[in-house]
Every structure is written in C-alpha cells, then in structure tokens.
Amino acid sequence: METSDLLAIIGGIGGIQGIIELIKWWRGLKVQDRHDVADVTALEDENDRRQVDWLEKRLAERDAKIDRIYGELRAEQNARLEEIHARHEVELKLAEAEVKKCHKRGCADRIPPSDY
C-alpha cells in the first residue's frame, strides 16, 4: 500500500477528524457498555423494589386479616365462657335450693337442719 492510497483512505473516512472520532468511538465502547449495564441493573433493582413493596403490602393485608380473625375468635371464646359461667351460676343456685329444700310440711324442725 502506497502513501497516496493511505491518504486517500484517510481522506475518505473524514481525514484526521474522522480518525479522532473513530478512536473516541472505539474507546467509548467500554464506557457505553458500562452505562448499558448500569441502566439494566437500575431497571432490575427498581423491579425488585416494586416486587418487595407489593409483597410487603400483601403481607400487611394478610396480617390484618389474621388479626381480624383472631379478634373474632377471642370474642366468640369470651361469649362461650360467659355462657358457661352463667350456666354454672344457675347450677349453683339449683344445688343451693336443693340443699335448702324442706322434706317436711312445716319447716320448724327442718330435715336436714340448716343454718338459714
């Protein structure tokens, strides 16, 4: 290749400025690749953040639902305990009435004797 051919090729691609731009482009490939990787990483991170936020929101909704269900369970348990206490009170009054019952007509000499 002769000098005139080399100068013709350099002139065809834009002269010295074309060579400078070609070198800048070639050196900038690595930088551009890093920028592209950074952009993709940023998008992946944003997607992960959205997914984590969605999962946290869903978990909070489930926690609220579980709390509500436990509240209903405790209310039902308290209602049943109150019913049991009321029934036991009635049974105690019935047992007390059975003890106080007089087996004779006039209860002056009561059988069984009572302190009442």
SEDREN-261916 format. One line per 8 residues: for each residue x, y, z of N, C-alpha, C, O, CB. Coordinates in pm, 1 decimal, padded with zeros to 6 digits. Each point is the difference from the previous one (the first is absolute). Glycine has a CB too. Example, Ala and Ser with C-alpha at 12.3 -4.5 7.8 and 13.67 -1.06 7.14 Angstrom:
2
01319.0/-00569.0/00780.0/-00089.0/00119.0/00000.0/00090.0/00120.0/00000.0/00103.6/-00001.9/00066.5/-00292.8/-00115.4/00058.1; 00154.2/00222.3/-00196.6/00082.0/00119.0/00006.0/-00077.0/00109.0/00073.0/00050.9/00110.8/00016.9/00067.5/-00173.6/-00231.4
//
This chain:
116
00084.6/-00115.6/00000.0/-00084.6/00115.6/00000.0/00090.3/00123.5/00000.0/00092.4/00012.4/00080.4/-00279.6/-00137.0/00041.3; 00158.4/00211.3/-00210.7/00081.1/00120.5/-00012.6/-00056.9/00111.8/00085.1/-00112.2/-00008.4/00049.8/00177.9/-00059.4/-00280.7; 00012.8/00171.3/00246.5/-00038.6/00114.6/00081.2/-00122.3/00069.2/-00057.9/-00085.8/00046.3/00075.2/00323.9/-00017.0/-00005.9; -00247.4/-00021.6/-00197.5/-00114.6/00066.8/-00061.8/-00128.9/-00078.1/00025.1/-00106.4/00058.7/00019.7/00258.2/00036.4/-00195.8; -00140.9/-00229.2/00175.1/-00118.0/-00082.3/00030.3/-00042.9/00019.9/00146.3/-00118.9/00010.5/00030.2/00191.6/-00180.8/-00204.1; 00025.4/00175.1/00262.6/-00029.3/00019.5/00143.0/-00064.4/00135.9/00022.9/-00095.3/00011.7/00077.0/00288.5/-00160.3/-00015.1; -00141.2/00251.8/-00128.8/-00058.6/00133.2/00015.2/-00140.4/00006.4/-00060.8/-00086.7/00071.4/00050.4/00317.5/00027.5/-00054.9; -00252.3/-00172.7/-00102.4/-00133.3/-00003.3/-00061.6/-00100.3/-00066.6/00093.9/-00114.1/00045.0/00010.4/00218.7/-00053.1/-00239.8
-00063.5/-00097.2/00296.7/-00089.5/-00068.6/00095.1/-00029.1/00091.1/00118.3/-00114.8/00011.1/00043.1/00206.5/-00236.0/-00112.3; 00010.2/00289.5/00121.5/-00019.3/00091.5/00113.8/-00090.5/00114.9/-00041.2/-00087.2/00040.5/00076.8/00313.7/-00101.0/00016.0; -00207.2/00112.7/-00211.4/-00086.5/00108.0/-00048.5/-00141.9/-00048.8/-00019.7/-00094.9/00075.3/00022.1/00290.5/00031.0/-00133.3; -00211.8/-00231.8/00069.7/-00133.5/-00054.2/-00022.9/-00078.9/-00019.5/00127.9/-00122.7/00010.1/-00000.7/00211.6/-00120.9/-00199.5; -00021.1/00083.4/00308.2/-00072.7/-00019.9/00125.9/-00009.0/00126.4/00083.0/-00047.6/-00004.2/00113.4/00122.7/-00230.4/-00115.1; -00031.5/00344.7/-00051.1/-00021.0/00126.7/00069.0/00127.0/00067.8/00042.5/-00004.8/00094.5/00078.7/-00206.9/-00183.3/-00002.9; 00321.5/00045.7/-00123.2/00125.1/00066.2/00033.8/00040.8/-00028.5/00143.2/-00039.5/-00100.5/00059.2/-00013.2/00278.4/-00224.0; 00131.7/-00088.4/00218.5/00050.7/-00015.0/00137.4/-00115.7/00000.9/00099.4/00000.3/-00076.5/00096.4/00216.1/00188.5/-00161.8
-00314.6/-00026.3/00042.5/-00115.8/00007.3/00091.4/-00075.1/-00132.6/-00000.5/-00048.9/-00043.2/00104.4/00028.3/00291.9/-00144.4; 00010.6/-00313.5/-00074.8/-00065.8/-00130.3/-00007.3/00074.4/-00104.3/00079.5/-00060.8/-00083.4/00067.1/-00026.4/00142.7/-00290.2; 00220.8/-00054.8/00215.7/00079.9/-00094.5/00078.2/-00017.4/00026.4/00148.6/-00011.4/-00094.4/00078.2/00177.5/00077.3/-00265.3; -00168.5/00143.4/00227.5/-00019.2/00035.2/00141.4/-00137.1/-00049.1/00048.7/-00011.9/-00055.2/00109.3/00161.6/00258.4/-00137.7; -00252.3/-00182.3/-00054.3/-00133.5/-00045.7/00037.3/-00005.7/-00152.6/00008.6/-00065.8/-00055.2/00088.1/-00032.2/00259.0/-00197.3; 00166.5/-00271.0/00018.0/00006.0/-00145.7/00002.4/00067.3/-00050.4/00127.1/-00045.8/-00096.9/00060.6/00052.6/00095.3/-00310.5; 00101.5/00066.8/00290.0/00070.0/-00037.9/00124.2/-00089.3/00028.1/00120.5/-00007.2/-00082.2/00091.4/00231.4/00131.1/-00198.4; -00292.3/00065.7/00108.9/-00092.0/00031.7/00111.2/-00111.1/-00103.9/00007.9/-00036.4/-00045.4/00108.5/00086.5/00291.3/-00133.8
-00103.1/-00282.8/-00089.7/-00107.4/-00100.0/-00001.4/00050.7/-00134.3/00052.5/-00067.1/-00066.0/00079.2/-00040.3/00183.6/-00274.6; 00227.2/-00157.4/00150.2/00054.9/-00128.8/00041.4/00030.4/-00001.3/00149.6/-00025.1/-00100.4/00066.6/00121.4/00069.7/-00295.9; -00042.7/00140.2/00283.1/00029.1/00008.4/00143.7/-00128.8/00015.4/00080.7/-00005.8/-00040.6/00116.1/00229.6/00143.2/-00167.8; -00325.5/-00044.9/-00008.8/-00126.9/00021.5/00069.9/-00087.7/-00123.6/00006.0/-00101.1/-00000.1/00070.3/00113.2/00234.1/-00142.2; 00023.9/-00338.8/00000.1/-00081.6/-00121.6/00003.5/-00008.2/-00058.3/00140.7/-00106.5/-00042.7/00044.6/00171.2/-00003.4/-00281.2; 00048.2/00045.0/00305.2/00001.2/-00054.3/00136.6/-00086.8/00085.0/00092.4/-00075.5/-00052.0/00082.2/00306.7/-00040.0/-00120.0; -00218.8/00221.9/00022.8/-00081.1/00090.5/00082.3/-00147.3/-00019.3/-00029.9/-00082.4/-00006.6/00091.2/00269.7/00172.6/-00085.2; -00220.3/-00175.1/-00134.1/-00139.7/-00019.8/-00038.3/-00051.2/-00134.6/00052.2/-00113.9/-00009.5/00045.7/00149.5/00151.8/-00251.5
00047.6/-00245.6/00199.0/-00038.9/-00130.1/00055.0/-00027.5/00010.3/00150.0/-00096.4/-00057.5/00050.5/00233.6/-00057.5/-00227.2; -00051.1/00189.2/00247.5/-00022.3/00017.6/00144.7/-00129.1/00076.2/00026.5/-00074.0/-00032.4/00092.9/00321.7/00030.6/-00054.9; -00274.6/00103.4/-00120.4/-00125.6/00075.7/00015.5/-00120.1/-00090.7/-00026.4/-00099.5/00005.4/00072.2/00216.6/00207.5/-00142.1; -00107.5/-00294.7/-00032.0/-00109.4/-00092.3/-00030.3/-00021.8/-00098.7/00113.4/-00113.9/-00026.9/00038.1/00163.7/00050.4/-00281.3; 00058.3/-00077.3/00297.1/-00010.7/-00093.5/00112.4/-00059.3/00070.4/00121.5/-00082.5/-00057.4/00070.9/00280.1/-00072.9/-00157.7; -00156.1/00253.9/00111.1/-00053.3/00076.8/00112.4/-00149.5/00026.3/-00018.1/-00076.7/-00008.5/00095.9/00302.0/00115.2/-00063.1; -00266.6/-00075.1/-00154.9/-00142.5/00023.3/-00026.5/-00081.6/-00126.5/00024.7/-00106.1/00004.3/00062.3/00167.1/00170.7/-00231.6; -00010.2/-00287.6/00119.6/-00071.1/-00126.8/00020.0/-00005.4/-00034.8/00147.9/-00103.3/-00045.9/00048.9/00176.6/-00033.2/-00275.8
00036.0/00100.3/00298.5/00002.6/-00028.2/00143.9/-00098.1/00089.8/00074.0/-00068.4/-00045.4/00091.9/00308.5/-00025.5/-00109.4; -00247.7/00197.4/-00021.5/-00093.7/00092.0/00063.9/-00144.0/-00046.3/-00024.0/-00082.4/00004.4/00091.5/00246.7/00185.8/-00120.9; -00194.7/-00233.9/-00091.3/-00135.0/-00048.8/-00029.0/-00031.7/-00126.1/00080.7/-00110.7/-00015.4/00051.6/00127.0/00113.2/-00282.6; 00081.2/-00187.3/00241.3/-00021.9/-00121.5/00079.1/-00021.5/00033.9/00147.1/-00086.2/-00058.3/00065.8/00226.7/-00072.0/-00227.9; -00061.3/00225.5/00213.9/-00016.0/00041.8/00139.0/-00136.9/00061.6/00023.9/-00064.6/-00027.2/00101.2/00310.5/00064.6/-00086.7; -00289.8/00045.9/-00108.3/-00132.9/00062.0/00013.2/-00109.6/-00106.0/-00003.0/-00097.0/00008.1/00075.3/00183.2/00201.3/-00184.8; -00070.5/-00308.2/00023.0/-00096.3/-00110.0/-00006.6/-00000.7/-00077.3/00131.4/-00106.3/-00036.0/00050.5/00139.9/00018.9/-00299.5; 00084.3/-00008.2/00304.0/00008.4/-00070.3/00128.9/-00065.3/00081.9/00110.7/-00070.7/-00054.8/00084.6/00283.0/-00056.8/-00159.1
-00188.5/00244.2/00074.3/-00061.8/00085.3/00102.9/-00152.0/-00003.2/-00010.2/-00070.0/-00008.1/00100.9/00272.2/00156.3/-00103.5; -00252.6/-00141.7/-00121.2/-00146.1/-00006.9/-00017.5/-00054.2/-00133.2/00048.8/-00104.5/-00005.0/00064.9/00120.5/00159.1/-00261.3; 00054.4/-00261.2/00165.8/-00045.4/-00132.6/00041.7/00003.2/-00012.3/00152.2/-00092.3/-00055.8/00059.4/00176.2/-00041.6/-00276.0; 00021.0/00148.7/00279.9/00008.4/-00004.2/00146.2/-00111.9/00083.9/00061.1/-00062.9/-00042.4/00097.0/00313.0/00009.0/-00109.5; -00275.4/00151.3/-00042.7/-00108.9/00084.0/00051.2/-00134.1/-00072.4/-00012.8/-00082.0/00003.6/00091.8/00211.3/00203.8/-00154.6; -00151.1/-00272.4/-00050.3/-00124.9/-00073.8/-00020.7/-00012.4/-00113.8/00100.6/-00107.0/-00022.2/00056.7/00112.2/00080.9/-00300.9; 00104.6/-00130.7/00266.1/-00003.9/-00111.1/00095.5/-00021.4/00050.0/00142.5/-00073.4/-00062.0/00077.0/00224.3/-00069.6/-00227.3; -00087.2/00243.7/00186.3/-00021.2/00056.6/00133.5/-00145.2/00044.1/00018.1/-00058.6/-00020.7/00106.3/00298.6/00095.6/-00100.7
-00296.9/-00015.3/-00107.4/-00140.2/00043.1/00006.1/-00091.2/-00121.4/00016.5/-00092.9/00001.1/00080.7/00145.4/00200.1/-00224.8; -00024.4/-00305.3/00066.8/-00080.8/-00122.6/00008.8/00014.3/-00063.9/00138.0/-00098.0/-00048.3/00056.7/00125.5/00011.4/-00304.7; 00093.8/00036.6/00301.8/00023.0/-00055.2/00133.1/-00073.4/00080.7/00106.6/-00055.9/-00056.8/00093.8/00279.0/-00027.6/-00169.8; -00223.0/00216.6/00061.6/-00072.4/00085.2/00094.8/-00150.4/-00026.9/-00006.5/-00067.3/-00002.8/00103.0/00246.3/00178.4/-00125.0; -00231.6/-00195.5/-00099.5/-00142.4/-00031.6/-00014.1/-00032.3/-00134.0/00067.0/-00102.3/-00013.8/00067.0/00094.5/00144.0/-00283.5; 00095.8/-00227.9/00197.7/-00023.5/-00130.7/00063.4/00009.1/00010.2/00151.5/-00077.8/-00063.4/00071.3/00169.5/-00050.6/-00274.3; 00003.7/00194.0/00253.0/00011.3/00018.6/00144.6/-00126.7/00064.3/00055.6/-00049.1/-00039.4/00105.8/00298.8/00061.3/-00127.2; -00301.8/00076.8/-00050.1/-00123.2/00064.9/00044.8/-00116.0/-00099.7/-00000.1/-00082.8/-00000.1/00091.1/00165.6/00221.1/-00180.9
-00087.9/-00304.4/-00011.5/-00106.4/-00100.9/-00008.0/00012.5/-00099.0/00115.3/-00100.1/-00035.7/00062.1/00092.9/00059.9/-00313.0; 00128.0/-00068.2/00279.8/00022.0/-00094.0/00111.0/-00036.4/00065.4/00132.0/-00062.1/-00063.6/00085.2/00245.1/-00050.1/-00213.9; -00144.9/00241.5/00147.4/-00036.4/00071.3/00123.1/-00151.3/00008.2/00015.0/-00053.0/-00018.5/00109.6/00265.0/00151.7/-00124.0; -00282.0/-00105.2/-00096.7/-00146.2/00008.3/00005.1/-00060.6/-00135.5/00036.3/-00093.2/-00007.7/00080.0/00097.8/00192.1/-00251.5; 00048.9/-00290.6/00112.3/-00051.6/-00134.6/00028.9/00025.7/-00036.5/00145.2/-00086.6/-00057.4/00066.1/00125.4/-00010.8/-00304.6; 00081.4/00101.4/00289.1/00028.7/-00026.9/00140.8/-00091.9/00081.4/00091.2/-00042.0/-00048.9/00104.9/00281.1/-00001.1/-00164.5; -00270.3/00172.6/00020.7/-00093.6/00080.2/00078.9/-00137.1/-00065.8/00007.1/-00061.7/-00005.7/00106.4/00186.1/00211.8/-00172.5; -00172.0/-00256.1/-00048.8/-00128.7/-00070.4/-00002.1/00006.0/-00126.0/00085.1/-00095.2/-00031.3/00071.5/00049.3/00121.7/-00300.7
00157.6/-00163.3/00221.9/00015.7/-00121.3/00080.3/-00003.6/00031.3/00148.3/-00067.6/-00069.3/00076.1/00201.6/-00032.5/-00259.3; -00061.9/00205.6/00225.9/00001.5/00037.1/00142.1/-00139.2/00044.5/00046.3/-00041.8/-00032.3/00111.2/00284.0/00100.6/-00132.3; -00313.3/00005.1/-00063.5/-00134.9/00043.4/00036.2/-00091.2/-00121.5/00016.6/-00078.9/-00005.3/00094.2/00112.9/00223.3/-00217.8; -00024.1/-00314.3/00034.1/-00081.8/-00121.3/00010.0/00037.1/-00080.2/00123.9/-00087.6/-00052.7/00068.5/00066.9/00046.2/-00318.2; 00150.6/-00003.1/00279.0/00042.5/-00072.1/00119.9/-00052.6/00069.0/00126.4/-00045.1/-00066.9/00092.9/00251.6/-00012.4/-00214.4; -00200.7/00212.2/00124.9/-00050.7/00073.2/00116.4/-00150.6/-00020.7/00015.4/-00049.5/-00015.7/00111.6/00232.0/00186.8/-00139.6; -00254.9/-00171.2/-00083.4/-00144.3/-00021.8/00006.9/-00029.5/-00140.0/00054.6/-00091.1/-00016.8/00081.0/00055.9/00175.4/-00275.0; 00110.9/-00258.0/00150.5/-00020.8/-00136.2/00050.9/00036.1/-00010.2/00147.6/-00069.8/-00066.9/00076.2/00116.5/-00023.3/-00304.6
00061.0/00155.7/00269.5/00036.3/-00002.2/00141.7/-00107.0/00067.7/00086.4/-00032.0/-00048.2/00108.6/00274.4/00049.2/-00174.2; -00296.9/00109.6/00017.5/-00107.4/00066.9/00073.8/-00121.6/-00091.3/00011.0/-00063.6/-00006.2/00105.2/00146.3/00230.3/-00184.9; -00115.3/-00295.0/-00028.4/-00112.1/-00094.6/00003.8/00026.9/-00112.3/00099.8/-00090.0/-00039.7/00073.9/00037.3/00093.3/-00313.8; 00174.4/-00104.8/00242.7/00035.0/-00106.1/00096.0/-00011.1/00051.9/00141.6/-00052.9/-00069.2/00087.0/00206.5/-00035.9/-00254.5; -00104.0/00227.3/00193.0/-00010.4/00057.6/00135.3/-00146.0/00018.3/00041.2/-00037.7/-00027.8/00113.9/00257.4/00144.9/-00148.5; -00300.6/-00070.2/-00059.4/-00141.7/00018.3/00031.0/-00065.7/-00134.5/00032.4/-00078.5/-00009.2/00094.4/00071.6/00212.0/-00244.7; 00037.8/-00305.4/00073.9/-00056.8/-00133.6/00027.4/00048.3/-00053.4/00133.9/-00077.7/-00061.3/00073.3/00066.7/00015.6/-00319.5; 00136.8/00067.6/00279.3/00050.9/-00046.5/00129.3/-00067.9/00073.5/00115.7/-00029.0/-00060.0/00103.5/00249.3/00005.8/-00211.6
-00245.4/00183.5/00090.4/-00071.1/00074.3/00104.3/-00139.1/-00057.6/00021.8/-00044.5/-00016.0/00113.6/00174.0/00222.6/-00172.0; -00198.1/-00237.8/-00051.5/-00133.4/-00059.1/00011.0/00008.1/-00136.2/00068.6/-00083.3/-00031.8/00084.8/00009.9/00154.3/-00292.8; 00173.7/-00203.2/00171.6/00015.5/-00130.9/00062.8/00029.4/00013.6/00148.8/-00050.5/-00078.4/00080.3/00132.6/-00014.2/-00297.5; -00000.2/00192.3/00255.3/00028.7/00022.5/00142.3/-00126.3/00041.7/00074.8/-00024.7/-00047.3/00111.0/00260.3/00112.9/-00169.0; -00314.7/00021.7/-00000.9/-00125.1/00041.6/00064.6/-00095.0/-00119.1/00013.5/-00068.8/-00013.9/00101.1/00095.9/00247.0/-00195.1; -00030.4/-00318.4/-00007.8/-00084.1/-00119.5/00006.0/00048.3/-00094.3/00110.5/-00081.4/-00055.6/00073.8/00033.0/00077.1/-00320.5; 00178.6/-00039.5/00258.3/00054.8/-00085.4/00105.5/-00028.2/00059.9/00137.0/-00033.1/-00072.2/00094.0/00212.7/-00007.5/-00250.2; -00166.6/00210.6/00167.6/-00029.2/00067.5/00126.9/-00147.7/-00014.5/00035.7/-00033.2/-00022.6/00116.4/00219.4/00186.3/-00159.9
-00274.3/-00151.0/-00054.0/-00143.1/-00017.1/00024.4/-00030.1/-00144.2/00041.2/-00086.7/-00024.0/00084.0/00035.5/00206.5/-00250.8; 00122.7/-00278.1/00107.6/-00020.1/-00140.6/00037.0/00041.7/-00024.1/00144.2/-00063.8/-00077.3/00071.4/00101.0/00008.7/-00309.5; 00070.3/00135.0/00281.3/00044.8/-00015.0/00138.8/-00100.7/00064.6/00094.5/-00025.5/-00053.9/00107.7/00266.6/00052.0/-00182.4; -00297.8/00113.4/00038.2/-00093.4/00072.7/00086.5/-00140.1/-00059.5/-00002.0/-00085.9/00042.7/00077.2/00219.6/00161.9/-00116.7; -00157.8/-00300.2/-00045.4/-00133.2/-00056.7/-00014.7/-00040.0/-00072.6/00129.2/00078.3/-00074.7/00058.7/-00043.4/00050.6/-00309.2; -00156.4/00048.2/00291.4/-00051.0/-00064.2/00121.7/-00080.6/-00122.5/-00041.3/-00085.8/00008.4/-00087.8/00078.7/00213.1/00214.3; 00034.5/-00335.3/-00063.1/-00068.3/-00124.5/-00033.5/-00126.5/-00019.8/00083.2/-00073.6/-00096.2/-00022.5/00293.8/-00001.9/-00040.8; -00246.7/00186.5/00158.2/-00121.0/-00008.9/00083.7/-00089.4/00119.1/-00030.8/00039.5/00093.0/-00070.3/00085.9/-00216.3/00253.9
-00246.5/00118.4/-00129.6/-00093.0/00108.3/-00027.7/00038.4/00129.1/00070.2/00035.1/00093.2/-00072.4/-00212.2/-00262.4/00042.9; 00175.2/00185.1/00147.8/00038.3/00122.3/00070.7/00148.1/-00008.0/00030.5/00043.9/-00096.7/00062.4/-00275.4/00124.4/00038.0; 00305.1/00064.0/-00139.4/00144.2/-00010.6/00008.0/00056.3/00047.3/00131.6/00112.2/00050.6/00002.5/-00106.7/-00021.7/-00244.0; -00076.8/-00042.5/00349.9/00052.7/00041.0/00129.5/00110.6/-00095.5/00041.6/00107.6/00043.9/00040.5/-00330.1/00055.9/00024.7; 00197.8/-00227.6/-00074.5/00104.9/-00096.8/00030.0/00045.5/-00063.9/-00131.7/-00031.2/-00114.9/-00030.9/-00064.9/00069.8/00264.1; 00164.6/00118.1/-00302.2/00043.3/-00026.6/-00137.1/00087.6/-00124.3/-00008.9/00088.6/-00022.7/00082.4/-00101.0/00266.9/-00128.8; -00015.0/-00322.5/-00054.6/00085.9/-00114.1/-00031.2/00043.5/00019.3/-00143.4/-00087.7/00006.2/-00086.2/-00029.4/-00164.6/00250.9; 00236.4/00167.7/-00195.9/00117.3/00007.1/00086.8/00008.6/00137.4/00065.6/-00049.8/00098.0/-00055.3/00170.1/-00265.1/-00090.0
-00058.2/00175.1/00261.3/00008.9/00128.1/00069.3/00087.6/00098.3/-00079.6/00093.8/-00039.3/-00069.2/-00124.6/-00078.9/00291.3; -00002.4/00243.9/-00210.1/00071.4/00100.1/-00078.4/00026.6/00121.5/00086.2/-00071.7/00027.1/00096.3/-00034.6/-00109.3/-00308.7; 00210.0/00154.3/00176.4/00033.5/00121.1/00076.3/-00079.3/00119.5/-00054.1/00012.2/00110.2/00053.5/00220.2/-00200.8/-00006.1; -00310.8/00071.8/-00149.1/-00066.3/00111.7/-00064.1/-00123.0/00041.0/00076.3/-00069.2/00093.6/-00040.1/00156.0/-00168.8/-00178.2
//
